[in-house]
Amino acid sequence: MNTATILGYLEWILWASSSTVIVYSIVKRVLGHRDAGRWFLAGLTGFLIAGFSEVLLSGLYGDNITLLLAQPYGWVYSAISLGLMMVGGLYVVSGRIEEGSLQVLSGLLIIGLGLASLYLAGFKTWTPGSILYVHLDLPKQGFYTGEAVYLNITVYPAPVEVEYTVSWGDGVVENYTGGPSIRVEHSYSSSGVYTVTVEASSGNKRGVNSIAVSVSEPPWEPPWPFNVIVKPVADFSSSFWQALTMPFNLQLLTTSPRLEENSEAWSLYEAVLNVSMSGLGLFLAFRLFHAAVAGDARGLVDSVREALVALLLAFTGPYVYNATVDVLNTISAGIIEGVNPTPVVASTLTLIAAGLGLGFFVPLAAHLAALITVIIAVAGALIALRHWLTLTLAASTPLLAVAYLHPGFRGTVKWLLGLWSGILLSGPLTAVFLRVWTSQVGSVGQALTGIFVYAILPNIIGFLGGGMIGGAAWRVSLPLQIVSLKLVGAVDRSREAKRGATSLKI
């Protein structure tokens, strides 16, 4: 089953429901009921929504809909829009006209929201080719001088031919022409921390991204058998320095991972989807049985409507996530362009190296190096946790959609969605802060304060801003609310007592 099949079922159910309601209105008219006309209009409206939803969207937005269809997963906006309008039609034919009107209006606005997001991501350029998302991938971040640095570049949406301009940070600028995915290499002659900037363009499409690379002198390797002991230590040192540079990777700080098909995360999504559909079937069967036994016709309509919405969200969730991530990542890449983390990385690694060297003579230097190392290690772990949580929640959208149907799980689902949205929005917010901060403090200010900004800020925005603050504030404010209610109740009781005493005196 796919999204098109679900929309087909929705349309078929709306056609059948509208026909039934029209027949029902005719019967009521024959029997002399006054509300027959109302039901006839409801059925006719359902017919119009089922038959002219796509025509209405095309007439409202015109050729601008092609802007969305030209983007990766742009069809998701149209699918959700049509799904909401069909659900709104089901509300209307069931007699709940106000709720149905709101659903239809929401469906009409979804396309506009998608166009607005493209407008923001394209930086006020209303063309379908204004956005390119450039993804950079390194096998590692710590390299030696003379060692080949292999950089994998992938561009979304995938054009036929792309022109790449790669600035390696050491004064070397190279131009390449290839497909949407290429692999380039470079070697550095001197140690240091370099910011690699990649600009991709195809026609009127453009995208920019950057990544930090740490280069050091290769360690001296003694001959056998002494290298058996020294080599593992050297490998650990290389991995250690690579881990230390993770919190300064602008791509990891300001972007969110995509849920790629045929990946491990996608396999998790498919497994969760199968389990969720089984749970949805059982839940829907119990709801329909209860509504039939209780004679609750409204409950029958609600059960079918909720199941269809859950199905729609379960099958479109990953695509909605990828479409959202593409827009947010493009915004982040545009904002972060020009931000250079080199002063921060250089000062941090220098402090750690100096602490390791002077620690034998000055214990305070060793303590400082250890503290900085712990901060960076925790920051790197939180970055990995943030990306893992983002992908896990994206893969769990079918389970969240089905769990929301149960009243007991709605609070938990809302909290998880709040956390998820906070993590996603932390990328652009961090990009804005880093852009403003680097332009204000300069290179010296970055070297002095950068470790705390890079290591702490994105995680505060991502985790605390994503719902934990709201949950904590709710728990802290709950006792205050209880006390306030008790005080209000006491005041009301005292007023009632005074009124009673006054009436007795009279």
N, C-alpha and C positions, 0 to 999 in steps of 0.2 A: 504494500500500500504506500502511495506517495501523496504529496500535497494536492496534485491535480485530482486524484481519486477522491480525496476527502471533500474537496470543493464540489466535485460532481455529485457526491452523496448529499451534501448540503443543498445544492440546487434542486435535486430530485425530491428531497424531503419538503422543501419550500413549495415546489409545484404541487405535490400531493396534498400538503396541508392547506394551501390556498384553495384548491379545488374542493376539498372537503368542507371548508368554511363557507364557500359560496353555496354549495348544495345545502348546508345547514341553514344558511340565511334564507334560502328559498322555502325550506320547510317551515321555518319560523314565520315567514311571511304568510304562508298558507294558513297556519294556525292562528294568525292574527296577533303575533307578538310585535310590540312597538319597536324593539331594538333590532329588528331584522335588517334594517338599512345600515345600521352601524356594523354589523357582522359582514354584510355584503361589501361595504367599503374596505373593511379589513382584509377580506379575501382578495379583492381587486388590487389593493396595495401590494399584497404579497406577490401576486402575478407580475405586477410592474417591476418590483425589486428583482424577482428571479429572471425576468426577461431583459431588463434594460440597465442592469448594474454596470456592465462594462461600457455601454453606450454613454451612461451618465458620467463615468469617470473620464472617458475620452473627451466628452464635450466640455467638462469642467477644466481639465488640465491640458487638453490638446496634445501637441507634439512634445510637451515637456515630460510626458511619461517615458519617452524614449531615453531621456537622461538617466533615469533609474535603470532601465533595462540594459543600458550600455555598461553599467557597473557590475562588478562581481556580486552575485546574489541580489541584484536589484529587483529581480522578480518577486522577492519576498514581500516587498511593500505592497505590490499589487495583489498578491495572494492573501495577505492579512486583511487588506482593504475589502476585497470581495468576501472573505470569510465573515468579517464583522457585519457587512451589509446583509448577508444571508441570515446570520443569527438575528439581526435586527428585524428582518422580515418574519422570522418565526415568532418573535415577540409580538409583532403587530397582529399576525393572524390568530394568536392566542388571546387577543383582547387587551394586551398590555401595551397600549399605543405609546405612552410616554417613554417607557424603557426602550421600546423598539426604535423610536425616533432618535434617542441618544446613541444607540448602537450604530444606526445608519450614518448619523453625523460623524461618529468616530471613524467609521470606515472611509468616509469621504476625506477626512483630515489626514489620514495616514500617509497618503501620497504627498500631501503638502509638507508633512514633517520630513519625509525622505528627501524631497527637493531642497528643503531648508538646510538639512545636514550636508548635502552636496554643496550648497551655496557657501556654507561655513568652511568645509574642508577644501573647497576650491578657491578660498579666499576671494569671494565675491566675483567669481567667473562662472557665468551660466552656460558652460559648454560641457558636453559629456566627456570630453577628453582632458579635462583640466586636472585630473587626479591620477597620480601614480604612487603606489606604495612600494618603497624600496626596502627589501629585507636583506640584512647582512649577516653572514654566519662565518665564524672562524672555528677551526678545530680546537684551538686553544688561544689564550691571550698572551701568554708568555713565550717569547722566542729568543733565540741567540743571534748575535751578529753573523751575517753570512748565511743564515738558515732561510729557506724558502718559506714565505708567509703566503699561504693559500687562502684566498677570500672568495667565498661563494656569494653571488649576488642574484637575487630573485626579485622579479618585478610583477606586481599585480595592479590592474588586470593584465593578463598576458598579451602583449602586442606581438605582431609578427617580427618586427625589427626594432631594436632599441639602440640608441647611441649612449654610451657610457663615458663619463669623465671621472677618473679616479685620481684623487689627490692623496698621496701616501703620507703626507705630513712632514717629509724630509726634503721638500722642494721638488720632488719628482711628480709630474702630472702626466698621466697616460690616458689615451682615448681608445675605446674599443667599440666595435659594432657587432651585435649578435642578437640572439633570441631573448626570450624573457628570463632565461636562467643561464648565467655564465660563471666561469671560474677563472680568476686572475691570480697572478703571483707576483711577489716582489721580495727583495732581500735588502736589509738595512746594513750599512757599513759601520755604524756607530751605535752605542747603546743609548737608551732614552725611552721616553714615553711619547708615542706619536698618535695623532688623531687622523684616522683615515676617513675621508669624505668622498662619498659617491653621489654623483648627479646623473640621473637617467632621464632621457627624453625620447619621445616617439611622436612625431607630428606636433600637435599642440599640447601633448601631455608632458608633465614634468614631475619629478619627485627627487627628494634629497634625503640622505641619511648619513650618519657617521658612527664610528666605533673606535674605541681606544685600543692600542697595541703597545705592549711593554716589551722592550728589547734589552737584553743584557749580554755581557761578554760570556762566552762559553767557559765553563769551569775546566780546570786542568784535570785530565784523567790519567792517573798513574798506570803503569803497566801491570799485567797480570803477575801475581795473584791479588795485588792490592786493590785493583779496580772492582773486585767482587764486593768489597766493603764500601768503597767510595761511591760507586755508581748508584746504588739505591738511595744514598744520602743526596746525591746530586739530583736524581729524579724527584725526590720529595721536595727539595728546595725549589725546583722548577714549578711543581704543582702548587706549592705554597704561594709563590709570587703570583701565579696565575689566579689563585683564589682571592688574593688580596686586591686585585684589580677589578673584580666583579662588580662591587658597588659603584664604580665609576664608569660603567658601561652605559652610555646614554640611551642606547637602544633598549636595554633591559629596564632602565629606570622609567622611561617615558612611553613605552608601548606595551601592548598586551599580546599574548600569543594567539594565533589563529587555530581553530579546530579543523585541522586538515583531514580530508578523507583518506582512508587507508592507513591512518596512523594508529598508535596505541590508544590515544584518547578517543578516536572515532570508534574503535572496537569496543571501548567501554560504553560509549553512547548507544551503540547497537544492542549491547547486552542489557543496559538499563531500559532501553525502549521495549524490549521483549518482556521483561519482568513487569514494567509499568502497564503495558497493554493487558497483561493477564489480570493485574490488580484492578484496572479500570473496568474490565468485563465483569468481574465479581461484584464490584461496587455498584455498577449500573444495574446489574440483575437484582440485587437487593433493593435498590432504590425504586426500580420499576415495580417490583413485587409489592413493596410496602405501599406505594402510591395506588396500585390497583386494588389492593385489599381495603385501603382506607377510602377509596372512591375519590381521590384527590386528582382531578384532571390537571390542575395547575402544576402539581408535583410531577406529573408525567412529562409535561412540557419542559419544566426546569431541568429534569434529569437528562432528557435528550439534549437540551441546549448545552448544559455543562459538559456532557460527555463529548459533544462535537467540538466545543472550544478547547477542551483538554487534548483531544486528538490533533487539532490544528496546531496548538502550541508545541506538542510533543514532536511533530514532524517538521515544523519550521524553526524550532528553537535554535539549532546549531547554525542555520543559515542567517537568521536574524542576528545572532551573536557575531558571526563573521562579517556581516555587512556593517554592524555597529563598530566592530574593532577596526575595520578598514578605514572608516571615516575618522575615528578617534586617533588612530596611528598616523594618518596623513596630517591631521591637525598638529599633533605632537612633533612630527618630523619638520613641518614648516616653521613651527615656533622655535625649535631647538637648533635650527640651522645657524651656525656661527658660534655656538657655545663650545668652548675648548676646555676640556677637563685636565689638560696637561699640567698646569701649575699645581692643582690639587693632588694628582697622582704622584708627581715628582716630590712634592713636599712630604707627603705621607710615607712614601717608600724611603725617602732620605731619613726621616725621623726614626723609622723602624730599624733601618740599617745602622744608624748612629747609636741607637739604644743598644743594639746587639753588640756593637763594637766597644762602646764605653761602659757597658754594664758590668764588666769585670772590675772597673775602678770607681764608677759612680752608680750606686744601686738605684738612685732615683731615675737615671736614664733607662735602666732595664725595666723598671716598673712602668715608665711612660710608654716604652715600646710594647710591653705586654698589654697595657690598657688599650692602645690604639689597635693592636692586632685583634684583641677580643671584640672591640667595637666593629671592626671591619668584618670579622667572621660572623658575628650576629647579623649584621646588615646583609651580608651575602646570603645567609640562611633565610632571612625574611624575604629577600627578593625571590629566591627559589620557591619559598612557600607561597608567596603572592601569585606567582605564575602558575604553580600547581593548583592552587585553589581556584583560579580563574578557569583553567581548563576542566577541572573536576566539576565545577558547578555548571559549566556549559554542557558537558556530557551528561549531566544529571537533570537537564531540563524536562525530560518526560516524567521523571519521578516527582519533580517539583510541581508540574502541572496537575498530576493525578492527586498528589498529597494535598494540594490546595482545596480540592473538593471536600475533604473531610474537615469539619469545623475544628477538631482538636489539633490539627496540624497547621492551620492557617497562620497562627502567630509565628511559628518557627519558619515557615516558608517566607513570610514577609521579612523576617529578620535576615534570612539568607540572601534574599533578593536585594535588601538594603546593603548588606556587606558586599555583594557582588558588584552592584552599581558603583559603590565607593571605590572599590579596587580598580574598576575600569576607568573611572573619571580621574583617578590619581595620576594617570599618565599625562594628560594634557595640563592638569593643574601643576604638576611638578615641572613640566616643560616651561610653563609661564613663569614660575618662581625662579627657576635656574636662569632663564633669559634675563629677567629683571635684575637678579642678584649679581650675575657676572658683569652686567653693564654698569652696575653701581660701584662695586667694591674693587674692581680691577684685578690684576694678576696677583698683587701682594695680598689683598684681602681674601682672594680665593685660596691662596696657599696657607693662610693662617686659620681660616674658618671652614674651609671646604669639607674637611673630613666629617664634621658634624652635620653639615647641610646634606651632603650626598648620602651619608650613612643613616640618618635619622628621618629627614623630612619625607621622602617618598613612602616610607612605611607608616609614618603617622597619618599621612593623608589617606593611604590605602586601607589600613586596618581600622584605625580609630575613626576616621571620617566615614567609613563604610558601614556604620551601624552600631559599632561597639559603644561609641559615645552616646548614641541615642538610647541604646539599651541600658547603659549605666545611668544615664540621666533619668530614665524612667524609674529605675530601681531606687535611686536616691530620692526622687521626688515623690515616690509612692507614700512613704511615711508622712511627708509634709502634706500631701493631699488628704490623708486620713485625718491628721490633726486639724486641718482646715475644715473638713466636713463636720468633725465633732464640735469645733468652735461655732460653726454656723448653726448646727443643730441646737447647741446650748443657748445661743442668742435667740433663736426662734422660740424655744421653750420658755425662755424668760419673758419674751414679749407676750406669748399666749397667757402666761400666768398673770402678768400685769393687766391684760385685758379682762381676764376673769375676775380679778380683784376689783377692777373699776366697775364692771357690770354688777357685782354684788353690792357695792356701795350705792349705786343708783337704785 
